[in-house]
Amino acid sequence: MGSLNFILISIFLVSACITWASQAQTEWAKRVETGNEVITTLHFYFHDQVSGKNSTVERIAQAPQTNNSSTLFGMLVMIDDLLTIGPDPSSKEVGRARGMYGSAGQTDMGLIMVLNYGFTDGIYNGSSFSLLGINPAMQPVREMAVVGGTGLFRLARGYALAHTNWFNVTTGDAIVGYNVTIATYV
């Protein structure tokens, strides 16, 4: 009887692991366990809507010289940006980026990013990671640090690569693709 119980429990555990593995893979995220770590890779789009009645960006502060600066040095904005699986704003929503960024460069467009990326899709629903770093916005690809997280991203560390897919120079609206690699513990 002990062997039968062992076999049944083994079958149950294998079935549960296969189910968990299939749930962990989505079209925008992959999660792989490697020893005592989990490596998650995410690919999504960030929609920074500066203009219009549905703006997701609000200027909350600026320095006296901000409007005379070519880099808007001293400007600080609060955001609540849509995250989607594709560059089209009507593609599937996977979460929101909330926080603030400000212009920290006097001679170049360096944005200090202090953001929380919260997810609402699949097994990632309720999980988030935090990003902190300088975003040299005029560079084709920018790297910023992942400094923590919640839920499946608890004790997260890693990096985010951002690349602008679309930018309107008149309005400041942008769509930015993110490739994020996060390491957490099992």
N, C-alpha and C positions, 0 to 999 in steps of 0.2 A: 504494500500500500504506500510506503514511503517513496518508492521510485515513481509511482504513478503521480503522487502529489508533486514531486519534483518536476516531472515532465509537464504537467498541467501548468504549474507556476512558471516554468521556463517559456512555454508557449505564450502565456499571457504577457510576460515581460517583453518578449520579442515583438509581439503584436502591438503593445503599448509604445515601444520604441519606434517602430515603423510608423505608427500613427503620429507620434510627436514629430518625427523627422519630416513627414509630409506636411504637417501644419507649419513647420518652421520655415519652409521654403515658399516664397511668394514671388510674384513677378518683379518686385522692387527690393526684396531683401533675401539674403541667404545666411543661414546660421549653421556653423560647423563646430562640433566639439572636438578639441584636440587635447587629450590628456585632462589636465585640471583647468583648462581654459576653454572659453567659447569665443570664436572669432565670427563676428557678424559684419557682413558687407551690405550697405544700403545704397540704393540709387534712386533719387527723387528730384523733383524740381520745386524751386522756391519762387513764389510770385510776389514781387515787391511792387505794389500798386501805389505809386506816389500821387498820381493825379486822379481827378474825377470824383464823383459823389461816393463811390465805393472804395475810397482810398484805404489802404491797410497800413499806412505810414503817417505819423503825426509828429511834426517838429515840436519838441517840448522845451528846448533851450537853445540859445546861441550867444556867442561872444559879441561884443560891440563891433569887431572888425569882420565878422563872418560874411556879411553881404559884399564886402570889398575884397574878399579872398577868392582867388581862382579855384581853390580846393574846398571852399566853404568851411575852412578851419574853425573849429569851435562849435559847429552845429551838432545837436544831439536830437535823435528821433526815437520814438517808441514805435514798435511794429507788432502786428498780428497778421502774419503772412500765411497764405495757403501753401500747403505742400501736396504735390500730386505725383502720380507715376509717370506722367508725360509732360512735355513742355506746353501743351494746350491747357489753358486754365479750366476747361470743362472736362479734362481727363479725371480719372478716379482720385478722390481726395484720400490721402493717407495720414494727414495730420496738420499741425500749425506750428510755425516758428514764432515765438513770442520773446520779446526782450527789447534791447536797444542797441543802436550803433551810433557812433559819432565820428565826425571828421577829425582825425588826430594828426594829419600831415599838413605842415605849412607849405611844403614845396611839391608834394605829390599827393594823390588821392589815396590815402591810407585810412581805412575805416576801422575803428576799434569795435569789434563785434562781441557783444555780451548777450547770448541768445540761448533759449531753451527750445529744443525741437521735440515736441510732444506728438505721439503717434496714436491713431484711432483705428488702425486696420489690423485685422487678424490677431495673431498671438502678440503683436506689438502694442495692441490697444492698451493705453494706460502707462506705457513705458516712455521714457524720454532720455535724451542726453543733452548735456550742456557744452557749448562751444565758447571759447574765449581766445581772442587773438586779433592781430592786425590783418586786415583784408586789403592787400594792395590792388584795389578795384580795377585798375587799368591793365593789369597783367592778364594774359590769357588764362592761366591756371593759378589759383591761390591755395595755399595750404594753411589750415588753422587747426588748433589743438582741441580735441575732445577731452574735457577735464572732469567729467563725472556723469552720473545718470541715476535713473530710478527704474523700478520694475526689472525687466530683463536686462537693463543696462546699468544696474546697480554696480558701483565701483568701476565704471567704465573709464577706459583710457584709449586714446587712439588719435585719429586725424581725419580731417575732412578736406577734400579737394573740391574747390568751387570753380566753375567755368561759366561765363555768361553766354547764354544761348541767344538772347535778344535784349537790346537796350534801346530806348527811345531817348535820344539826346535832348529833345525839347522838353519832355515831361519828367524824365528821370525814372520812368517805369522800367522794370527789368524782370527777366526770367533767367534764373540761375540754376544750372544743373549741379547737383552734389553727388559725389562718390565718397562714401564714408566707410572707414574701417574701424571697428570697435572691438577691443578685447575686454572680456569680463571673466569672472571665475565661475566654475560649474556650481 
